[in-house]
């Protein structure tokens, strides 16, 4: 139960903010940071986003330029290098999808390694087309179960639709 609640809390925090990717109420992306319509960078274990939270036309500070990343050494999920977890996350994976334009779900974008399975297109050249992100987090309970022994792990996934990304100005 502890691992389940922990994974849920981490995913919820990430998904809520990731949905804001590309929010530019002035109609143009912030020019003071490098980004592709809100997506600054994307890998299998990290995602960097930009959005104009206060609507002033400039994206700055920890509230508008955000990187979620997995630190495998410390077993933590971080937001702008600040831990969101307490050393009990054993893996994080981001998978990126284009907009669905037919009744069939699109294949995810490929990383340079050719993963994930069944992928199509190159993520590095398609950042502005990312419309959905699937995030999976595996969390281990912080304490061993005294009744059953060992530490349990749970993997939870959630998706974030980038509701502001790729919209016309």
C-alpha positions in Angstrom: 0.0 0.0 0.0 2.9 2.4 0.9 4.6 1.9 -2.5 1.2 2.3 -4.3 0.5 5.6 -2.6 4.0 6.8 -3.2 3.9 6.0 -7.0 0.5 7.6 -7.3 1.7 10.8 -5.7 4.8 11.1 -7.9 2.8 10.4 -11.1 0.1 12.9 -10.1 2.6 15.7 -9.5 4.3 15.0 -12.8 1.2 14.6 -15.0 -0.5 17.8 -13.6 2.5 19.9 -14.6 3.4 18.1 -17.9 -0.1 18.9 -19.2 0.8 22.6 -19.2 3.6 22.1 -21.8 3.3 24.7 -24.5 0.9 27.0 -22.6 1.7 30.4 -24.1 -1.3 32.8 -23.6 0.4 35.6 -25.5 0.2 33.4 -28.7 3.9 32.9 -29.1 6.4 30.6 -27.5 8.8 32.2 -25.0 11.8 33.4 -26.9 14.2 33.5 -23.9 14.5 29.7 -23.7 15.3 27.0 -26.2 12.2 24.9 -26.8 10.1 23.3 -29.5 6.6 24.7 -28.9 7.0 23.9 -25.2 9.0 20.7 -25.4 12.6 21.5 -24.5 14.0 18.0 -24.4 12.8 14.4 -24.2 14.6 11.1 -23.3 13.5 7.8 -21.9 14.2 8.9 -18.4 13.6 12.7 -18.4 11.3 15.4 -19.9 11.9 19.1 -20.1 9.1 21.5 -20.7 8.4 25.2 -21.0 5.2 27.1 -20.4 4.3 30.7 -19.6 2.5 30.3 -16.3 2.1 34.0 -15.5 1.4 35.1 -19.1 4.1 37.7 -19.3 5.7 36.4 -22.5 8.9 35.2 -20.8 9.5 31.8 -19.4 11.8 31.8 -16.4 12.3 30.3 -13.0 11.3 26.9 -11.6 7.7 27.5 -12.3 8.0 27.9 -16.1 11.1 25.9 -17.1 10.8 22.4 -15.7 12.7 19.2 -16.0 11.5 15.9 -14.6 14.3 13.3 -14.4 15.2 10.0 -12.9 18.4 9.8 -10.9 19.2 6.1 -10.9 22.1 6.5 -8.5 20.0 8.1 -5.8 16.9 6.3 -6.9 14.9 9.5 -7.0 12.6 11.4 -9.3 13.5 15.0 -9.5 11.9 18.2 -10.6 14.5 20.8 -11.5 17.1 18.8 -9.5 14.9 18.8 -6.3 13.8 15.3 -5.2 10.1 14.4 -5.4 10.9 10.9 -3.9 12.9 9.5 -1.1 15.3 7.0 -2.7 12.8 4.3 -3.4 12.1 4.7 -7.1 13.7 1.9 -9.1 12.8 3.0 -12.6 11.1 5.7 -14.6 10.2 5.6 -18.3 8.7 8.2 -20.6 7.2 7.2 -24.0 6.1 9.9 -26.4 3.2 9.7 -28.9 2.1 11.9 -31.8 -1.5 13.1 -32.1 -4.0 10.5 -32.9 -5.5 11.2 -36.3 -7.4 8.0 -37.1 -9.4 5.4 -35.2 -6.1 3.4 -34.6 -3.8 4.6 -31.8 -0.5 5.8 -33.3 2.9 4.1 -32.7 5.2 5.9 -30.2 8.2 7.9 -31.4 11.5 6.0 -31.6 14.5 6.9 -29.6 17.9 6.7 -31.3 18.2 3.1 -29.9 15.1 2.0 -31.9 13.0 1.6 -28.7 10.3 1.2 -27.7 9.0 -1.8 -29.6 6.8 -1.0 -32.5 8.0 2.6 -32.6 7.8 4.9 -35.7 9.5 8.1 -36.5 12.4 9.8 -34.8 11.7 11.5 -31.4 14.6 13.9 -31.7 13.2 15.5 -34.9 9.6 15.3 -33.8 9.5 17.2 -30.4 7.0 19.7 -31.7 4.6 16.9 -32.7 4.5 15.1 -29.3 1.0 15.2 -28.1 0.8 12.5 -25.4 3.4 11.1 -22.9 3.1 7.8 -21.1 5.0 7.8 -17.8 5.7 4.7 -15.9 7.2 4.7 -12.4 8.4 1.7 -10.4 8.5 2.3 -6.6 9.8 0.0 -3.9 8.3 0.1 -0.4 10.6 2.0 1.9 10.4 -0.6 4.7 10.3 -4.4 4.6 7.0 -6.0 5.3 7.5 -7.5 8.8 4.7 -10.0 8.3 5.6 -11.3 4.8 9.3 -10.3 4.5 11.0 -8.4 1.8 10.1 -5.2 0.1 7.3 -4.9 -2.4 7.5 -3.0 -5.7 4.7 -1.6 -7.8 4.8 -0.1 -11.3 2.2 2.5 -12.1 1.6 4.3 -15.4 -0.3 7.4 -16.4 -0.5 9.4 -19.5 -0.4 13.2 -19.9 -2.1 14.7 -23.0 -0.3 17.9 -23.8 -3.5 20.0 -24.1 -1.7 23.2 -25.2 1.0 21.7 -27.3 0.8 22.1 -31.1 -2.2 24.3 -31.0 -2.2 27.2 -33.6 -1.5 30.6 -32.2 
